[in-house]
Amino acid sequence: MPPADRGAPRPARRAVRSPADEGVDGHAQQEARQIESFFSENSQAHHQEEEAKVFPALLASSDEALVATVRMLQQDHGWIEEDWLAIAPQLRAIAAGYSWYDPDELRHGIEVFLELCREHIQLEESIIYPEAKAMAAKLARRRATLPPLKFTAAEPSSS
């Protein structure tokens, strides 16, 4: 699953400095294209996968703190998407060679976005994923103790 800084392409960590400080050149265009592509293609799909496959079991937990953390992460998904929608057009413009963006606004937007992603991923990796893995292991152990299902051709189907 995507993580904080390490999940973003290396250029995303430099995006706070470039292209705002270096201008729109071929290198800035390439970095902007990589960053925009990574987050536009991967981030939203990652969040959808978590919402569908990881969060439901955790939300059913009797652990109130865990449920509250999952709810906070769900809210983060919305904030991350909203922040991304503000940054993406500027990065697309840079990727296309335009310089109409406001470097200070872009720098601030990227800093806010990356900080939210860092905090979000820290919670995922320290609480949510270990808990989800523990739940999956417990379910697998429970399934292993059940006898295999047997079907016979003589029994009518209930459907």
C-alpha positions in Angstrom: 0.0 0.0 0.0 1.3 3.5 -0.7 3.1 5.1 2.2 4.2 8.6 3.2 7.2 9.9 1.5 8.4 6.6 0.4 5.2 5.9 -1.5 5.5 9.1 -3.5 8.0 9.1 -6.4 11.3 10.7 -5.3 10.5 13.8 -7.3 7.4 14.5 -5.1 9.8 15.1 -2.2 11.7 17.6 -4.3 8.6 19.2 -5.7 8.5 21.7 -2.9 11.8 23.1 -4.2 11.3 22.4 -7.9 10.0 23.7 -10.2 8.9 26.6 -8.0 12.6 27.6 -7.5 14.1 26.4 -10.8 11.4 27.4 -13.3 9.6 25.3 -15.9 12.3 23.4 -17.9 12.4 19.9 -19.3 13.4 18.5 -16.0 10.6 20.2 -14.1 8.1 19.1 -16.8 9.2 15.5 -16.4 9.1 15.6 -12.6 5.6 17.2 -12.6 4.4 14.6 -15.1 5.7 11.8 -12.8 4.2 13.2 -9.7 0.9 13.9 -11.3 0.7 10.5 -12.9 1.6 8.7 -9.6 -1.0 10.4 -7.5 -3.7 10.6 -10.1 -3.4 6.9 -11.0 -2.5 5.3 -7.7 -3.7 7.3 -4.7 -7.4 7.2 -5.4 -7.3 3.5 -6.4 -5.4 2.8 -3.2 -8.0 4.6 -1.0 -10.8 2.8 -2.8 -9.2 -0.5 -2.2 -8.7 0.2 1.5 -12.3 1.4 1.8 -13.6 -1.8 0.2 -11.1 -4.5 1.5 -9.4 -3.3 4.7 -11.7 -0.9 6.6 -15.0 -2.9 6.8 -13.7 -5.6 9.1 -11.9 -3.0 11.2 -15.1 -0.9 11.5 -16.9 -4.0 12.8 -14.5 -4.2 15.7 -15.5 -3.7 19.2 -12.4 -1.7 19.8 -13.7 1.9 19.9 -10.2 3.4 19.5 -9.6 1.3 16.4 -12.9 2.2 14.9 -12.3 5.9 15.6 -8.9 5.6 13.9 -10.4 4.0 10.8 -13.1 6.8 10.7 -10.3 9.4 10.9 -8.5 7.6 8.0 -11.7 7.7 6.0 -11.9 11.4 6.6 -8.3 11.7 5.6 -9.1 10.1 2.2 -11.5 13.0 1.5 -9.0 15.6 2.6 -6.2 14.0 0.6 -8.4 13.9 -2.5 -9.4 17.6 -2.0 -5.8 18.7 -1.5 -4.8 16.7 -4.6 -7.6 18.3 -6.7 -6.0 21.7 -5.9 -2.5 20.7 -6.7 -3.0 18.5 -9.8 -3.9 21.2 -12.3 -0.8 23.2 -11.4 1.4 20.1 -11.9 -0.4 19.3 -15.2 0.4 22.9 -16.3 4.0 22.5 -15.4 4.2 19.1 -17.2 2.8 20.9 -20.3 5.4 23.6 -20.1 3.2 26.4 -18.8 4.3 28.7 -16.0 1.0 30.3 -15.0 1.0 28.7 -11.6 1.8 30.5 -8.4 5.1 29.0 -7.0 4.3 30.0 -3.4 0.8 28.5 -3.6 2.1 25.3 -5.2 4.8 25.0 -2.6 2.4 25.4 0.2 -0.2 23.1 -1.3 2.5 20.4 -1.8 3.7 20.8 1.8 0.2 20.5 3.2 -0.5 17.5 0.9 2.7 15.6 1.8 2.3 16.3 5.5 -1.3 14.9 5.5 -0.1 11.9 3.5 2.8 11.3 6.0 0.5 11.4 9.0 -2.1 9.2 7.3 0.4 6.6 6.3 2.0 6.5 9.7 -1.4 5.6 11.2 -2.0 3.0 8.5 1.4 1.3 9.0 1.5 1.5 12.8 -2.1 0.6 13.6 -4.4 -0.3 10.7 -2.3 -2.7 8.7 -1.0 -4.7 11.7 -4.6 -5.0 13.1 -5.9 -6.0 9.6 -3.2 -8.6 9.3 -3.9 -10.0 12.8 -7.6 -10.2 12.0 -6.9 -12.0 8.7 -4.6 -14.5 10.5 -7.2 -15.2 13.1 -9.8 -15.8 10.4 -7.4 -18.1 8.6 -6.7 -20.1 11.8 -10.5 -20.4 12.4 -11.1 -21.6 8.9 -8.4 -24.2 9.2 -10.2 -25.8 12.1 -13.5 -26.2 10.2 -14.2 -29.4 8.3 -14.2 -29.1 4.5 -17.6 -28.6 2.9 -18.9 -31.7 1.1 -21.4 -31.6 -1.6 -23.3 -34.5 -3.0 -25.1 -34.8 -6.3 -28.3 -36.3 -4.7 -29.1 -33.1 -2.6 -31.2 -30.5 -4.4 -29.9 -27.0 -4.6 -31.5 -24.3 -2.4 -31.2 -21.7 -5.1 
